């Protein structure tokens, strides 16, 4: 504990995790932020992932539609402005 400047609680936590896993050293690996392998997903995990994907696709479609509408609005406005300018010049 003193040699590596690690707290007693941290070492004891590692020890408990190691013993709980049946003395598997892989249990002490840092896995925070890593996804489960797809083979280990439960039905709920699969449904949540599918739901998240569908929501993302829907949001993207809505953004594309909004963008298209804005582009059309700008083009129409420019067309109207140019036709109004032509009429006023004549």
PyMOL Python script that loads the backbone (N, CA, C, O; Angstrom):
from pymol import cmd

cmd.read_pdbstr("""\
ATOM      1  N   UNK A   1       0.836  -1.189   0.000  1.00  0.00           N
ATOM      2  CA  UNK A   1       0.000   0.000   0.000  1.00  0.00           C
ATOM      3  C   UNK A   1       0.876   1.246   0.000  1.00  0.00           C
ATOM      4  O   UNK A   1       0.666   2.152  -0.807  1.00  0.00           O
ATOM      5  N   UNK A   2       1.839   1.299   0.882  1.00  0.00           N
ATOM      6  CA  UNK A   2       2.696   2.475   0.972  1.00  0.00           C
ATOM      7  C   UNK A   2       3.663   2.574  -0.197  1.00  0.00           C
ATOM      8  O   UNK A   2       3.991   3.674  -0.641  1.00  0.00           O
ATOM      9  N   UNK A   3       4.114   1.447  -0.691  1.00  0.00           N
ATOM     10  CA  UNK A   3       5.101   1.433  -1.761  1.00  0.00           C
ATOM     11  C   UNK A   3       4.544   2.041  -3.049  1.00  0.00           C
ATOM     12  O   UNK A   3       5.250   2.769  -3.747  1.00  0.00           O
ATOM     13  N   UNK A   4       3.280   1.745  -3.367  1.00  0.00           N
ATOM     14  CA  UNK A   4       2.686   2.211  -4.625  1.00  0.00           C
ATOM     15  C   UNK A   4       1.760   3.411  -4.439  1.00  0.00           C
ATOM     16  O   UNK A   4       1.111   3.848  -5.390  1.00  0.00           O
ATOM     17  N   UNK A   5       1.698   3.939  -3.231  1.00  0.00           N
ATOM     18  CA  UNK A   5       0.871   5.111  -2.921  1.00  0.00           C
ATOM     19  C   UNK A   5      -0.586   4.901  -3.324  1.00  0.00           C
ATOM     20  O   UNK A   5      -1.194   5.740  -3.989  1.00  0.00           O
ATOM     21  N   UNK A   6      -1.126   3.762  -2.902  1.00  0.00           N
ATOM     22  CA  UNK A   6      -2.524   3.419  -3.160  1.00  0.00           C
ATOM     23  C   UNK A   6      -3.193   3.236  -1.810  1.00  0.00           C
ATOM     24  O   UNK A   6      -2.589   2.700  -0.881  1.00  0.00           O
ATOM     25  N   UNK A   7      -4.430   3.677  -1.701  1.00  0.00           N
ATOM     26  CA  UNK A   7      -5.114   3.588  -0.413  1.00  0.00           C
ATOM     27  C   UNK A   7      -5.491   2.141  -0.084  1.00  0.00           C
ATOM     28  O   UNK A   7      -5.622   1.290  -0.963  1.00  0.00           O
ATOM     29  N   UNK A   8      -5.656   1.905   1.196  1.00  0.00           N
ATOM     30  CA  UNK A   8      -6.058   0.587   1.673  1.00  0.00           C
ATOM     31  C   UNK A   8      -7.409   0.206   1.087  1.00  0.00           C
ATOM     32  O   UNK A   8      -7.612  -0.942   0.691  1.00  0.00           O
ATOM     33  N   UNK A   9      -8.339   1.162   1.027  1.00  0.00           N
ATOM     34  CA  UNK A   9      -9.678   0.882   0.504  1.00  0.00           C
ATOM     35  C   UNK A   9      -9.613   0.443  -0.957  1.00  0.00           C
ATOM     36  O   UNK A   9     -10.357  -0.446  -1.372  1.00  0.00           O
ATOM     37  N   UNK A  10      -8.736   1.057  -1.730  1.00  0.00           N
ATOM     38  CA  UNK A  10      -8.615   0.694  -3.144  1.00  0.00           C
ATOM     39  C   UNK A  10      -8.108  -0.735  -3.283  1.00  0.00           C
ATOM     40  O   UNK A  10      -8.637  -1.513  -4.076  1.00  0.00           O
ATOM     41  N   UNK A  11      -7.087  -1.076  -2.514  1.00  0.00           N
ATOM     42  CA  UNK A  11      -6.532  -2.432  -2.570  1.00  0.00           C
ATOM     43  C   UNK A  11      -7.572  -3.440  -2.111  1.00  0.00           C
ATOM     44  O   UNK A  11      -7.712  -4.504  -2.714  1.00  0.00           O
ATOM     45  N   UNK A  12      -8.297  -3.119  -1.057  1.00  0.00           N
ATOM     46  CA  UNK A  12      -9.319  -4.031  -0.556  1.00  0.00           C
ATOM     47  C   UNK A  12     -10.433  -4.201  -1.590  1.00  0.00           C
ATOM     48  O   UNK A  12     -10.956  -5.304  -1.749  1.00  0.00           O
ATOM     49  N   UNK A  13     -10.802  -3.138  -2.290  1.00  0.00           N
ATOM     50  CA  UNK A  13     -11.808  -3.237  -3.353  1.00  0.00           C
ATOM     51  C   UNK A  13     -11.340  -4.147  -4.473  1.00  0.00           C
ATOM     52  O   UNK A  13     -12.115  -4.955  -4.985  1.00  0.00           O
ATOM     53  N   UNK A  14     -10.076  -4.021  -4.857  1.00  0.00           N
ATOM     54  CA  UNK A  14      -9.527  -4.898  -5.888  1.00  0.00           C
ATOM     55  C   UNK A  14      -9.547  -6.350  -5.418  1.00  0.00           C
ATOM     56  O   UNK A  14      -9.883  -7.263  -6.173  1.00  0.00           O
ATOM     57  N   UNK A  15      -9.182  -6.539  -4.162  1.00  0.00           N
ATOM     58  CA  UNK A  15      -9.160  -7.886  -3.594  1.00  0.00           C
ATOM     59  C   UNK A  15     -10.552  -8.503  -3.621  1.00  0.00           C
ATOM     60  O   UNK A  15     -10.710  -9.661  -4.009  1.00  0.00           O
ATOM     61  N   UNK A  16     -11.563  -7.736  -3.211  1.00  0.00           N
ATOM     62  CA  UNK A  16     -12.933  -8.254  -3.211  1.00  0.00           C
ATOM     63  C   UNK A  16     -13.392  -8.593  -4.623  1.00  0.00           C
ATOM     64  O   UNK A  16     -14.009  -9.635  -4.844  1.00  0.00           O
ATOM     65  N   UNK A  17     -13.098  -7.731  -5.563  1.00  0.00           N
ATOM     66  CA  UNK A  17     -13.504  -7.972  -6.949  1.00  0.00           C
ATOM     67  C   UNK A  17     -12.820  -9.232  -7.488  1.00  0.00           C
ATOM     68  O   UNK A  17     -13.440 -10.037  -8.183  1.00  0.00           O
ATOM     69  N   UNK A  18     -11.555  -9.387  -7.165  1.00  0.00           N
ATOM     70  CA  UNK A  18     -10.781 -10.542  -7.609  1.00  0.00           C
ATOM     71  C   UNK A  18     -11.350 -11.829  -7.024  1.00  0.00           C
ATOM     72  O   UNK A  18     -11.512 -12.815  -7.743  1.00  0.00           O
ATOM     73  N   UNK A  19     -11.651 -11.832  -5.738  1.00  0.00           N
ATOM     74  CA  UNK A  19     -12.200 -13.023  -5.078  1.00  0.00           C
ATOM     75  C   UNK A  19     -13.605 -13.336  -5.587  1.00  0.00           C
ATOM     76  O   UNK A  19     -13.951 -14.502  -5.778  1.00  0.00           O
ATOM     77  N   UNK A  20     -14.408 -12.310  -5.806  1.00  0.00           N
ATOM     78  CA  UNK A  20     -15.783 -12.497  -6.261  1.00  0.00           C
ATOM     79  C   UNK A  20     -15.819 -13.118  -7.661  1.00  0.00           C
ATOM     80  O   UNK A  20     -16.742 -13.865  -7.985  1.00  0.00           O
ATOM     81  N   UNK A  21     -14.827 -12.814  -8.479  1.00  0.00           N
ATOM     82  CA  UNK A  21     -14.802 -13.319  -9.850  1.00  0.00           C
ATOM     83  C   UNK A  21     -14.227 -14.727  -9.935  1.00  0.00           C
ATOM     84  O   UNK A  21     -14.103 -15.276 -11.030  1.00  0.00           O
ATOM     85  N   UNK A  22     -13.880 -15.310  -8.813  1.00  0.00           N
ATOM     86  CA  UNK A  22     -13.298 -16.648  -8.827  1.00  0.00           C
ATOM     87  C   UNK A  22     -11.822 -16.613  -9.179  1.00  0.00           C
ATOM     88  O   UNK A  22     -11.324 -17.480  -9.897  1.00  0.00           O
ATOM     89  N   UNK A  23     -11.137 -15.621  -8.678  1.00  0.00           N
ATOM     90  CA  UNK A  23      -9.696 -15.451  -8.883  1.00  0.00           C
ATOM     91  C   UNK A  23      -9.330 -15.266 -10.359  1.00  0.00           C
ATOM     92  O   UNK A  23      -8.302 -15.761 -10.823  1.00  0.00           O
ATOM     93  N   UNK A  24     -10.178 -14.554 -11.076  1.00  0.00           N
ATOM     94  CA  UNK A  24      -9.913 -14.260 -12.484  1.00  0.00           C
ATOM     95  C   UNK A  24      -9.232 -12.898 -12.585  1.00  0.00           C
ATOM     96  O   UNK A  24      -9.850 -11.882 -12.265  1.00  0.00           O
ATOM     97  N   UNK A  25      -7.981 -12.854 -13.021  1.00  0.00           N
ATOM     98  CA  UNK A  25      -7.286 -11.568 -13.087  1.00  0.00           C
ATOM     99  C   UNK A  25      -7.909 -10.599 -14.100  1.00  0.00           C
ATOM    100  O   UNK A  25      -7.705  -9.390 -13.989  1.00  0.00           O
ATOM    101  N   UNK A  26      -8.654 -11.100 -15.071  1.00  0.00           N
ATOM    102  CA  UNK A  26      -9.305 -10.228 -16.052  1.00  0.00           C
ATOM    103  C   UNK A  26     -10.378  -9.359 -15.410  1.00  0.00           C
ATOM    104  O   UNK A  26     -10.757  -8.329 -15.968  1.00  0.00           O
ATOM    105  N   UNK A  27     -10.869  -9.761 -14.249  1.00  0.00           N
ATOM    106  CA  UNK A  27     -11.913  -8.987 -13.575  1.00  0.00           C
ATOM    107  C   UNK A  27     -11.395  -7.631 -13.092  1.00  0.00           C
ATOM    108  O   UNK A  27     -12.188  -6.727 -12.829  1.00  0.00           O
ATOM    109  N   UNK A  28     -10.084  -7.481 -12.973  1.00  0.00           N
ATOM    110  CA  UNK A  28      -9.507  -6.229 -12.488  1.00  0.00           C
ATOM    111  C   UNK A  28      -9.187  -5.250 -13.618  1.00  0.00           C
ATOM    112  O   UNK A  28      -8.692  -4.152 -13.365  1.00  0.00           O
ATOM    113  N   UNK A  29      -9.464  -5.638 -14.843  1.00  0.00           N
ATOM    114  CA  UNK A  29      -9.180  -4.750 -15.976  1.00  0.00           C
ATOM    115  C   UNK A  29     -10.103  -3.550 -15.947  1.00  0.00           C
ATOM    116  O   UNK A  29     -11.240  -3.630 -15.482  1.00  0.00           O
ATOM    117  N   UNK A  30      -9.606  -2.458 -16.440  1.00  0.00           N
ATOM    118  CA  UNK A  30     -10.357  -1.209 -16.526  1.00  0.00           C
ATOM    119  C   UNK A  30     -11.300  -1.313 -17.726  1.00  0.00           C
ATOM    120  O   UNK A  30     -10.846  -1.362 -18.869  1.00  0.00           O
ATOM    121  N   UNK A  31     -12.608  -1.346 -17.470  1.00  0.00           N
ATOM    122  CA  UNK A  31     -13.571  -1.499 -18.557  1.00  0.00           C
ATOM    123  C   UNK A  31     -14.544  -0.329 -18.636  1.00  0.00           C
ATOM    124  O   UNK A  31     -15.535  -0.408 -19.362  1.00  0.00           O
ATOM    125  N   UNK A  32     -14.294   0.725 -17.925  1.00  0.00           N
ATOM    126  CA  UNK A  32     -15.218   1.846 -17.939  1.00  0.00           C
ATOM    127  C   UNK A  32     -15.250   2.460 -19.333  1.00  0.00           C
ATOM    128  O   UNK A  32     -14.208   2.733 -19.930  1.00  0.00           O
ATOM    129  N   UNK A  33     -16.445   2.670 -19.836  1.00  0.00           N
ATOM    130  CA  UNK A  33     -16.610   3.287 -21.136  1.00  0.00           C
ATOM    131  C   UNK A  33     -16.571   2.317 -22.298  1.00  0.00           C
ATOM    132  O   UNK A  33     -16.734   2.733 -23.445  1.00  0.00           O
ATOM    133  N   UNK A  34     -16.362   1.049 -22.039  1.00  0.00           N
ATOM    134  CA  UNK A  34     -16.327   0.062 -23.113  1.00  0.00           C
ATOM    135  C   UNK A  34     -17.668  -0.650 -23.180  1.00  0.00           C
ATOM    136  O   UNK A  34     -18.268  -0.978 -22.157  1.00  0.00           O
ATOM    137  N   UNK A  35     -18.115  -0.876 -24.379  1.00  0.00           N
ATOM    138  CA  UNK A  35     -19.407  -1.529 -24.580  1.00  0.00           C
ATOM    139  C   UNK A  35     -19.285  -3.033 -24.359  1.00  0.00           C
ATOM    140  O   UNK A  35     -18.218  -3.627 -24.507  1.00  0.00           O
ATOM    141  N   UNK A  36     -20.420  -3.620 -23.999  1.00  0.00           N
ATOM    142  CA  UNK A  36     -20.465  -5.075 -23.885  1.00  0.00           C
ATOM    143  C   UNK A  36     -20.354  -5.665 -25.286  1.00  0.00           C
ATOM    144  O   UNK A  36     -20.778  -5.038 -26.257  1.00  0.00           O
ATOM    145  N   UNK A  37     -19.789  -6.862 -25.401  1.00  0.00           N
ATOM    146  CA  UNK A  37     -19.831  -7.511 -26.711  1.00  0.00           C
ATOM    147  C   UNK A  37     -21.291  -7.821 -27.065  1.00  0.00           C
ATOM    148  O   UNK A  37     -22.091  -8.129 -26.182  1.00  0.00           O
ATOM    149  N   UNK A  38     -21.633  -7.740 -28.340  1.00  0.00           N
ATOM    150  CA  UNK A  38     -23.029  -7.924 -28.748  1.00  0.00           C
ATOM    151  C   UNK A  38     -23.566  -9.296 -28.361  1.00  0.00           C
ATOM    152  O   UNK A  38     -24.772  -9.459 -28.173  1.00  0.00           O
ATOM    153  N   UNK A  39     -22.691 -10.274 -28.241  1.00  0.00           N
ATOM    154  CA  UNK A  39     -23.143 -11.613 -27.849  1.00  0.00           C
ATOM    155  C   UNK A  39     -23.674 -11.615 -26.416  1.00  0.00           C
ATOM    156  O   UNK A  39     -24.509 -12.449 -26.065  1.00  0.00           O
ATOM    157  N   UNK A  40     -23.194 -10.689 -25.593  1.00  0.00           N
ATOM    158  CA  UNK A  40     -23.586 -10.645 -24.181  1.00  0.00           C
ATOM    159  C   UNK A  40     -24.808  -9.761 -23.945  1.00  0.00           C
ATOM    160  O   UNK A  40     -25.271  -9.648 -22.810  1.00  0.00           O
ATOM    161  N   UNK A  41     -25.339  -9.135 -24.993  1.00  0.00           N
ATOM    162  CA  UNK A  41     -26.498  -8.258 -24.837  1.00  0.00           C
ATOM    163  C   UNK A  41     -27.744  -9.055 -24.490  1.00  0.00           C
ATOM    164  O   UNK A  41     -27.975 -10.137 -25.030  1.00  0.00           O
ATOM    165  N   UNK A  42     -28.533  -8.516 -23.595  1.00  0.00           N
ATOM    166  CA  UNK A  42     -29.833  -9.107 -23.302  1.00  0.00           C
ATOM    167  C   UNK A  42     -30.839  -8.532 -24.296  1.00  0.00           C
ATOM    168  O   UNK A  42     -30.519  -7.629 -25.069  1.00  0.00           O
ATOM    169  N   UNK A  43     -32.049  -9.064 -24.265  1.00  0.00           N
ATOM    170  CA  UNK A  43     -33.100  -8.562 -25.153  1.00  0.00           C
ATOM    171  C   UNK A  43     -33.370  -7.083 -24.877  1.00  0.00           C
ATOM    172  O   UNK A  43     -33.593  -6.301 -25.801  1.00  0.00           O
ATOM    173  N   UNK A  44     -33.348  -6.714 -23.612  1.00  0.00           N
ATOM    174  CA  UNK A  44     -33.573  -5.311 -23.238  1.00  0.00           C
ATOM    175  C   UNK A  44     -32.462  -4.434 -23.813  1.00  0.00           C
ATOM    176  O   UNK A  44     -32.736  -3.350 -24.329  1.00  0.00           O
ATOM    177  N   UNK A  45     -31.212  -4.891 -23.729  1.00  0.00           N
ATOM    178  CA  UNK A  45     -30.092  -4.126 -24.285  1.00  0.00           C
ATOM    179  C   UNK A  45     -30.256  -3.938 -25.788  1.00  0.00           C
ATOM    180  O   UNK A  45     -30.026  -2.850 -26.314  1.00  0.00           O
ATOM    181  N   UNK A  46     -30.660  -5.014 -26.479  1.00  0.00           N
ATOM    182  CA  UNK A  46     -30.857  -4.918 -27.928  1.00  0.00           C
ATOM    183  C   UNK A  46     -31.965  -3.938 -28.273  1.00  0.00           C
ATOM    184  O   UNK A  46     -31.835  -3.138 -29.200  1.00  0.00           O
ATOM    185  N   UNK A  47     -33.065  -4.004 -27.515  1.00  0.00           N
ATOM    186  CA  UNK A  47     -34.186  -3.100 -27.780  1.00  0.00           C
ATOM    187  C   UNK A  47     -33.814  -1.647 -27.497  1.00  0.00           C
ATOM    188  O   UNK A  47     -34.211  -0.747 -28.237  1.00  0.00           O
ATOM    189  N   UNK A  48     -33.052  -1.419 -26.428  1.00  0.00           N
ATOM    190  CA  UNK A  48     -32.606  -0.055 -26.119  1.00  0.00           C
ATOM    191  C   UNK A  48     -31.709   0.485 -27.225  1.00  0.00           C
ATOM    192  O   UNK A  48     -31.835   1.641 -27.628  1.00  0.00           O
ATOM    193  N   UNK A  49     -30.801  -0.359 -27.716  1.00  0.00           N
ATOM    194  CA  UNK A  49     -29.897   0.069 -28.785  1.00  0.00           C
ATOM    195  C   UNK A  49     -30.676   0.372 -30.061  1.00  0.00           C
ATOM    196  O   UNK A  49     -30.405   1.357 -30.748  1.00  0.00           O
ATOM    197  N   UNK A  50     -31.645  -0.484 -30.369  1.00  0.00           N
ATOM    198  CA  UNK A  50     -32.466  -0.258 -31.561  1.00  0.00           C
ATOM    199  C   UNK A  50     -33.274   1.028 -31.419  1.00  0.00           C
ATOM    200  O   UNK A  50     -33.393   1.801 -32.369  1.00  0.00           O
ATOM    201  N   UNK A  51     -33.826   1.253 -30.233  1.00  0.00           N
ATOM    202  CA  UNK A  51     -34.604   2.463 -29.971  1.00  0.00           C
ATOM    203  C   UNK A  51     -33.731   3.709 -30.127  1.00  0.00           C
ATOM    204  O   UNK A  51     -34.151   4.693 -30.735  1.00  0.00           O
ATOM    205  N   UNK A  52     -32.529   3.663 -29.582  1.00  0.00           N
ATOM    206  CA  UNK A  52     -31.596   4.786 -29.683  1.00  0.00           C
ATOM    207  C   UNK A  52     -31.251   5.059 -31.154  1.00  0.00           C
ATOM    208  O   UNK A  52     -31.180   6.213 -31.578  1.00  0.00           O
ATOM    209  N   UNK A  53     -31.037   3.985 -31.923  1.00  0.00           N
ATOM    210  CA  UNK A  53     -30.716   4.130 -33.340  1.00  0.00           C
ATOM    211  C   UNK A  53     -31.883   4.749 -34.101  1.00  0.00           C
ATOM    212  O   UNK A  53     -31.683   5.650 -34.916  1.00  0.00           O
ATOM    213  N   UNK A  54     -33.093   4.276 -33.843  1.00  0.00           N
ATOM    214  CA  UNK A  54     -34.270   4.804 -34.532  1.00  0.00           C
ATOM    215  C   UNK A  54     -34.513   6.267 -34.180  1.00  0.00           C
ATOM    216  O   UNK A  54     -34.875   7.063 -35.046  1.00  0.00           O
ATOM    217  N   UNK A  55     -34.316   6.624 -32.913  1.00  0.00           N
ATOM    218  CA  UNK A  55     -34.482   8.025 -32.513  1.00  0.00           C
ATOM    219  C   UNK A  55     -33.460   8.910 -33.222  1.00  0.00           C
ATOM    220  O   UNK A  55     -33.783  10.016 -33.653  1.00  0.00           O
ATOM    221  N   UNK A  56     -32.241   8.424 -33.339  1.00  0.00           N
ATOM    222  CA  UNK A  56     -31.195   9.181 -34.014  1.00  0.00           C
ATOM    223  C   UNK A  56     -31.529   9.363 -35.490  1.00  0.00           C
ATOM    224  O   UNK A  56     -31.348  10.446 -36.048  1.00  0.00           O
ATOM    225  N   UNK A  57     -32.020   8.291 -36.120  1.00  0.00           N
ATOM    226  CA  UNK A  57     -32.397   8.384 -37.528  1.00  0.00           C
ATOM    227  C   UNK A  57     -33.552   9.356 -37.723  1.00  0.00           C
ATOM    228  O   UNK A  57     -33.556  10.133 -38.677  1.00  0.00           O
ATOM    229  N   UNK A  58     -34.525   9.317 -36.830  1.00  0.00           N
ATOM    230  CA  UNK A  58     -35.663  10.228 -36.918  1.00  0.00           C
ATOM    231  C   UNK A  58     -35.209  11.678 -36.760  1.00  0.00           C
ATOM    232  O   UNK A  58     -35.639  12.551 -37.514  1.00  0.00           O
ATOM    233  N   UNK A  59     -34.357  11.929 -35.798  1.00  0.00           N
ATOM    234  CA  UNK A  59     -33.843  13.280 -35.589  1.00  0.00           C
ATOM    235  C   UNK A  59     -33.089  13.766 -36.822  1.00  0.00           C
ATOM    236  O   UNK A  59     -33.231  14.920 -37.226  1.00  0.00           O
ATOM    237  N   UNK A  60     -32.293  12.893 -37.413  1.00  0.00           N
ATOM    238  CA  UNK A  60     -31.550  13.264 -38.621  1.00  0.00           C
ATOM    239  C   UNK A  60     -32.506  13.609 -39.762  1.00  0.00           C
ATOM    240  O   UNK A  60     -32.299  14.593 -40.472  1.00  0.00           O
ATOM    241  N   UNK A  61     -33.553  12.799 -39.939  1.00  0.00           N
ATOM    242  CA  UNK A  61     -34.539  13.071 -40.990  1.00  0.00           C
ATOM    243  C   UNK A  61     -35.226  14.409 -40.752  1.00  0.00           C
ATOM    244  O   UNK A  61     -35.416  15.188 -41.686  1.00  0.00           O
ATOM    245  N   UNK A  62     -35.597  14.673 -39.510  1.00  0.00           N
ATOM    246  CA  UNK A  62     -36.252  15.944 -39.189  1.00  0.00           C
ATOM    247  C   UNK A  62     -35.326  17.119 -39.483  1.00  0.00           C
ATOM    248  O   UNK A  62     -35.768  18.149 -39.993  1.00  0.00           O
ATOM    249  N   UNK A  63     -34.055  16.969 -39.165  1.00  0.00           N
ATOM    250  CA  UNK A  63     -33.090  18.035 -39.433  1.00  0.00           C
ATOM    251  C   UNK A  63     -32.921  18.240 -40.940  1.00  0.00           C
ATOM    252  O   UNK A  63     -32.833  19.375 -41.409  1.00  0.00           O
ATOM    253  N   UNK A  64     -32.876  17.140 -41.695  1.00  0.00           N
ATOM    254  CA  UNK A  64     -32.748  17.250 -43.147  1.00  0.00           C
ATOM    255  C   UNK A  64     -33.968  17.941 -43.742  1.00  0.00           C
ATOM    256  O   UNK A  64     -33.835  18.784 -44.630  1.00  0.00           O
ATOM    257  N   UNK A  65     -35.161  17.586 -43.256  1.00  0.00           N
ATOM    258  CA  UNK A  65     -36.390  18.218 -43.744  1.00  0.00           C
ATOM    259  C   UNK A  65     -36.390  19.713 -43.442  1.00  0.00           C
ATOM    260  O   UNK A  65     -36.735  20.527 -44.299  1.00  0.00           O
ATOM    261  N   UNK A  66     -36.006  20.064 -42.237  1.00  0.00           N
ATOM    262  CA  UNK A  66     -35.953  21.473 -41.854  1.00  0.00           C
ATOM    263  C   UNK A  66     -34.949  22.226 -42.722  1.00  0.00           C
ATOM    264  O   UNK A  66     -35.214  23.343 -43.168  1.00  0.00           O
ATOM    265  N   UNK A  67     -33.813  21.613 -42.952  1.00  0.00           N
ATOM    266  CA  UNK A  67     -32.786  22.235 -43.794  1.00  0.00           C
ATOM    267  C   UNK A  67     -33.315  22.438 -45.213  1.00  0.00           C
ATOM    268  O   UNK A  67     -33.128  23.504 -45.800  1.00  0.00           O
ATOM    269  N   UNK A  68     -33.977  21.414 -45.767  1.00  0.00           N
ATOM    270  CA  UNK A  68     -34.531  21.516 -47.123  1.00  0.00           C
ATOM    271  C   UNK A  68     -35.541  22.647 -47.213  1.00  0.00           C
ATOM    272  O   UNK A  68     -35.542  23.412 -48.178  1.00  0.00           O
ATOM    273  N   UNK A  69     -36.397  22.752 -46.210  1.00  0.00           N
ATOM    274  CA  UNK A  69     -37.403  23.817 -46.206  1.00  0.00           C
ATOM    275  C   UNK A  69     -36.743  25.191 -46.165  1.00  0.00           C
ATOM    276  O   UNK A  69     -37.177  26.113 -46.855  1.00  0.00           O
ATOM    277  N   UNK A  70     -35.699  25.324 -45.359  1.00  0.00           N
ATOM    278  CA  UNK A  70     -35.000  26.608 -45.268  1.00  0.00           C
ATOM    279  C   UNK A  70     -34.349  26.963 -46.605  1.00  0.00           C
ATOM    280  O   UNK A  70     -34.408  28.113 -47.040  1.00  0.00           O
ATOM    281  N   UNK A  71     -33.734  25.988 -47.251  1.00  0.00           N
ATOM    282  CA  UNK A  71     -33.091  26.236 -48.540  1.00  0.00           C
ATOM    283  C   UNK A  71     -34.132  26.671 -49.563  1.00  0.00           C
ATOM    284  O   UNK A  71     -33.904  27.620 -50.314  1.00  0.00           O
ATOM    285  N   UNK A  72     -35.276  25.984 -49.599  1.00  0.00           N
ATOM    286  CA  UNK A  72     -36.345  26.350 -50.533  1.00  0.00           C
ATOM    287  C   UNK A  72     -36.868  27.752 -50.230  1.00  0.00           C
ATOM    288  O   UNK A  72     -37.136  28.531 -51.146  1.00  0.00           O
ATOM    289  N   UNK A  73     -37.012  28.068 -48.958  1.00  0.00           N
ATOM    290  CA  UNK A  73     -37.489  29.390 -48.563  1.00  0.00           C
ATOM    291  C   UNK A  73     -36.522  30.479 -49.027  1.00  0.00           C
ATOM    292  O   UNK A  73     -36.948  31.517 -49.533  1.00  0.00           O
ATOM    293  N   UNK A  74     -35.235  30.242 -48.857  1.00  0.00           N
ATOM    294  CA  UNK A  74     -34.228  31.216 -49.278  1.00  0.00           C
ATOM    295  C   UNK A  74     -34.246  31.371 -50.796  1.00  0.00           C
ATOM    296  O   UNK A  74     -34.177  32.490 -51.304  1.00  0.00           O
ATOM    297  N   UNK A  75     -34.337  30.260 -51.520  1.00  0.00           N
ATOM    298  CA  UNK A  75     -34.382  30.330 -52.985  1.00  0.00           C
ATOM    299  C   UNK A  75     -35.617  31.081 -53.461  1.00  0.00           C
ATOM    300  O   UNK A  75     -35.537  31.906 -54.371  1.00  0.00           O
ATOM    301  N   UNK A  76     -36.757  30.794 -52.846  1.00  0.00           N
ATOM    302  CA  UNK A  76     -37.992  31.488 -53.228  1.00  0.00           C
ATOM    303  C   UNK A  76     -37.882  32.980 -52.933  1.00  0.00           C
ATOM    304  O   UNK A  76     -38.311  33.812 -53.732  1.00  0.00           O
ATOM    305  N   UNK A  77     -37.308  33.310 -51.789  1.00  0.00           N
ATOM    306  CA  UNK A  77     -37.147  34.709 -51.417  1.00  0.00           C
ATOM    307  C   UNK A  77     -36.233  35.421 -52.417  1.00  0.00           C
ATOM    308  O   UNK A  77     -36.519  36.544 -52.835  1.00  0.00           O
ATOM    309  N   UNK A  78     -35.136  34.765 -52.797  1.00  0.00           N
ATOM    310  CA  UNK A  78     -34.215  35.354 -53.774  1.00  0.00           C
ATOM    311  C   UNK A  78     -34.892  35.517 -55.129  1.00  0.00           C
ATOM    312  O   UNK A  78     -34.691  36.524 -55.806  1.00  0.00           O
ATOM    313  N   UNK A  79     -35.691  34.532 -55.525  1.00  0.00           N
ATOM    314  CA  UNK A  79     -36.399  34.610 -56.803  1.00  0.00           C
ATOM    315  C   UNK A  79     -37.404  35.756 -56.777  1.00  0.00           C
ATOM    316  O   UNK A  79     -37.524  36.499 -57.751  1.00  0.00           O
ATOM    317  N   UNK A  80     -38.121  35.900 -55.675  1.00  0.00           N
ATOM    318  CA  UNK A  80     -39.087  36.991 -55.550  1.00  0.00           C
ATOM    319  C   UNK A  80     -38.391  38.345 -55.548  1.00  0.00           C
ATOM    320  O   UNK A  80     -38.875  39.296 -56.162  1.00  0.00           O
ATOM    321  N   UNK A  81     -37.269  38.435 -54.866  1.00  0.00           N
ATOM    322  CA  UNK A  81     -36.522  39.691 -54.817  1.00  0.00           C
ATOM    323  C   UNK A  81     -36.018  40.073 -56.202  1.00  0.00           C
ATOM    324  O   UNK A  81     -36.094  41.236 -56.596  1.00  0.00           O
ATOM    325  N   UNK A  82     -35.506  39.098 -56.938  1.00  0.00           N
ATOM    326  CA  UNK A  82     -34.977  39.406 -58.271  1.00  0.00           C
ATOM    327  C   UNK A  82     -36.106  39.782 -59.226  1.00  0.00           C
ATOM    328  O   UNK A  82     -35.919  40.652 -60.076  1.00  0.00           O
ATOM    329  N   UNK A  83     -37.275  39.147 -59.107  1.00  0.00           N
ATOM    330  CA  UNK A  83     -38.400  39.513 -59.980  1.00  0.00           C
ATOM    331  C   UNK A  83     -38.947  40.885 -59.603  1.00  0.00           C
ATOM    332  O   UNK A  83     -39.360  41.644 -60.480  1.00  0.00           O
ATOM    333  N   UNK A  84     -38.955  41.212 -58.329  1.00  0.00           N
ATOM    334  CA  UNK A  84     -39.395  42.541 -57.891  1.00  0.00           C
ATOM    335  C   UNK A  84     -38.432  43.622 -58.375  1.00  0.00           C
ATOM    336  O   UNK A  84     -38.861  44.713 -58.750  1.00  0.00           O
ATOM    337  N   UNK A  85     -37.146  43.325 -58.369  1.00  0.00           N
ATOM    338  CA  UNK A  85     -36.153  44.287 -58.841  1.00  0.00           C
ATOM    339  C   UNK A  85     -36.301  44.532 -60.336  1.00  0.00           C
ATOM    340  O   UNK A  85     -36.144  45.663 -60.798  1.00  0.00           O
ATOM    341  N   UNK A  86     -36.601  43.482 -61.095  1.00  0.00           N
ATOM    342  CA  UNK A  86     -36.781  43.628 -62.535  1.00  0.00           C
ATOM    343  C   UNK A  86     -37.996  44.498 -62.833  1.00  0.00           C
ATOM    344  O   UNK A  86     -37.963  45.332 -63.738  1.00  0.00           O
ATOM    345  N   UNK A  87     -39.078  44.297 -62.062  1.00  0.00           N
ATOM    346  CA  UNK A  87     -40.294  45.072 -62.279  1.00  0.00           C
ATOM    347  C   UNK A  87     -40.076  46.539 -61.936  1.00  0.00           C
ATOM    348  O   UNK A  87     -40.580  47.420 -62.632  1.00  0.00           O
ATOM    349  N   UNK A  88     -39.340  46.803 -60.886  1.00  0.00           N
ATOM    350  CA  UNK A  88     -39.135  48.196 -60.470  1.00  0.00           C
ATOM    351  C   UNK A  88     -38.196  48.936 -61.417  1.00  0.00           C
ATOM    352  O   UNK A  88     -38.288  50.157 -61.544  1.00  0.00           O
ATOM    353  N   UNK A  89     -37.301  48.221 -62.080  1.00  0.00           N
ATOM    354  CA  UNK A  89     -36.368  48.857 -63.012  1.00  0.00           C
ATOM    355  C   UNK A  89     -37.060  49.231 -64.315  1.00  0.00           C
ATOM    356  O   UNK A  89     -36.641  50.169 -64.992  1.00  0.00           O
ATOM    357  N   UNK A  90     -38.097  48.519 -64.666  1.00  0.00           N
ATOM    358  CA  UNK A  90     -38.795  48.799 -65.936  1.00  0.00           C
ATOM    359  C   UNK A  90     -39.672  49.950 -65.811  1.00  0.00           C
ATOM    360  O   UNK A  90     -40.336  50.329 -66.776  1.00  0.00           O
TER     361      UNK A  90
END
""", "prot")
cmd.dss("prot")
cmd.show_as("cartoon", "prot")
cmd.util.cbc("prot")
cmd.orient("prot")
